[in-house]
Amino acid sequence: MAWVKDDPFGVEFAEITLAPQLVAAEGVAIGVGPIPYRLDYMLETAPGYLTSRLWASSRGEGWRRMLDLRRDASGIWTASADEQGRVDLPPAGGDPATLTGALDCDLGFSPVTNLMPILRHKLLADGDPVELTMAWVSVPDLSVRADGQRYASLRTASYNHVIRYEASDRTFAADITLDSDGIVVDYPGIARRLQR
């Protein structure tokens, strides 16, 4: 899949593998804000679409960062991070103890990581609204923090679904259009999928 990003402008390409109760993805994103960067990532889930690992690396002129974020079968998160070079960004990583209760990661500006909660909570079949805590990864700095989010199914048709996303702090909301697999077609303010 490929998407063009809105603000900050950029593009993202991802290979997504869907299996019963599992998601895996590898992708690359190029962005220009707050500074020009390239982001490479790999996502793996455990059964039930639960995040088990997000590995991400970002880099730009004179700097590089890495994050290895993991959630074990008992729900314990760990985060290891590395930084090289000097750049005016928050530090990579964060305190995994703040992620207690989070089942998923959410990679900033990426249309890929909304997939897990949408599939797990059966929102493509008009499941009930759900409020979640996510391990939100800021891009390109790769800092991690807990983030409250709410998803609600709005409309379903044979070819697409619309899910309402709201940040718990009310700083952002969008009606996300998804295909029949739950993959983002249009995420206003974030990304639009390039058609084949």
Phi, psi and omega in degrees: 000153177221140179229151169257136184266152182269288186218110005283146184300143177176191178221157176217138176236136180215141168260118184245129176247121178251132175224165178306117177070009183226148173225140170224144180210147170229136183208171175220138177230143176241128181222167181240355183227142004285345172219158179299137182206162168239134179238127172245141181212159175221130182238136175226143174240160170267171177306143185090012181060033179269128179304130172249329179202137166232116173253132180219146176225129176236152180203156177207193183296111175081010180211158179206145177222154178220143175223132173238103184253125184228149174232123182273177185297337178269002177091009180273127179267145169228151179219124172242139184222157179216145179228140174226142180083177182242130178206148183275077179221157173300157180295148176288156178084201182164185183271108182296341178297335180285351184266007180307129180093345178284136178256340187225159168265160174223108182278119185309135178066007181261134176279000186277318191281356171288343185300317187297307180295328180295316179288316183299321183265012174053041181287341175288342178252031179062040176297166181294151175304150183221140175250133188226156166254129181244153170272093187275127182252114180285140182240134011264003187286338179065031170279152185237138175208160175287142182217125178278136181219155178229136177237139176215136178285130179255308183216148176227134174226172183296335185249343177204167181225150176237125181243133176272122175253135175222133171287139182300330180275006176064023179275346181204141174210149179201150173262108187268127175266130183237154173277185185291346176268353182093010181270137186298129171261314180216123179235089186308131182086350181240297187198153173234134181286138174279129184281152180281000000 
